[in-house]
Amino acid sequence: MLEIRLNCENCDKPLANDSNEAMICTYECTFCSDCVQNVLKNVCPNCGGGFEKRPSRTIEQLEKHPARKDKIFKPVTNNTYLEKNKDIDPRKR
């Protein structure tokens, strides 16, 4: 089941379940759209993959399967994947 993380891992911006700014990679690393575009250049600093908009969970399902309570906050200081992958389409990395 998709893990709903409630903050950007880079800037700690709150990203509620229904946020239109939440972006995830295939491993569910979660960042705000501003960080994905302007800091990460659509390259996940953890796996090198690209990002897609995170879907929201219905209120009923959120009650049964709540969002993750603890925060993951790892500001990006040196994205080793960025230089290597920023000009390559995520589906071809």
C-alpha positions in Angstrom: 0.0 0.0 0.0 1.2 3.5 -0.8 2.8 5.3 2.1 1.4 8.8 2.5 4.3 10.9 3.8 3.2 14.3 5.1 6.2 16.5 4.4 8.8 17.3 1.8 12.0 15.4 2.5 14.1 18.4 1.4 12.4 21.5 2.7 9.9 20.0 5.3 6.9 21.7 3.6 3.7 20.1 4.8 2.1 17.9 2.2 -1.3 16.8 3.3 -3.0 13.7 1.8 -4.9 15.9 -0.6 -1.9 18.2 -1.6 -1.5 18.9 -5.3 2.2 19.6 -4.7 3.2 16.2 -3.4 5.5 14.3 -5.8 6.9 10.7 -5.3 9.4 8.5 -6.9 8.9 4.7 -7.4 10.2 4.1 -3.8 7.7 6.7 -2.5 10.4 9.3 -1.6 8.2 12.4 -1.2 9.1 16.0 -2.2 7.1 19.1 -3.0 6.8 20.1 -6.6 8.9 23.2 -6.1 11.9 21.1 -4.8 11.4 18.5 -7.6 11.6 21.2 -10.3 14.0 23.7 -8.9 16.4 21.8 -6.6 16.3 18.2 -7.8 15.6 18.7 -11.5 13.3 15.7 -11.4 16.0 13.4 -10.2 15.4 11.6 -6.9 18.4 12.1 -4.6 17.9 8.6 -3.1 17.5 6.4 -6.2 18.1 8.6 -9.3 14.5 8.0 -10.6 12.0 10.6 -11.7 8.9 11.9 -9.9 5.1 11.7 -10.5 2.3 13.4 -8.7 1.3 11.5 -5.6 -2.3 10.2 -5.6 -4.5 11.0 -2.6 -6.3 8.5 -0.5 -10.0 8.7 0.1 -11.1 9.9 3.6 -12.6 6.5 4.3 -9.4 4.7 3.4 -7.3 7.3 5.2 -9.1 6.4 8.4 -8.4 2.7 7.9 -4.8 3.3 6.6 -3.5 6.6 8.0 -0.7 8.6 6.7 2.8 8.0 8.1 3.1 9.9 11.4 6.9 10.3 11.6 8.7 12.7 9.3 11.5 11.9 6.9 13.6 15.1 6.6 16.9 14.8 4.8 17.7 18.1 3.1 19.6 17.6 -0.1 23.1 19.0 0.0 24.8 16.9 -2.5 22.6 15.1 -5.0 25.1 12.6 -6.5 22.5 11.5 -9.1 21.7 15.0 -10.3 24.6 15.7 -12.6 24.6 12.2 -14.0 20.9 12.0 -14.7 19.4 15.5 -15.1 19.5 15.5 -18.9 18.2 11.9 -19.3 14.5 11.1 -19.4 13.6 9.3 -16.2 12.2 6.3 -18.2 15.6 5.8 -19.8 17.9 6.2 -16.8 
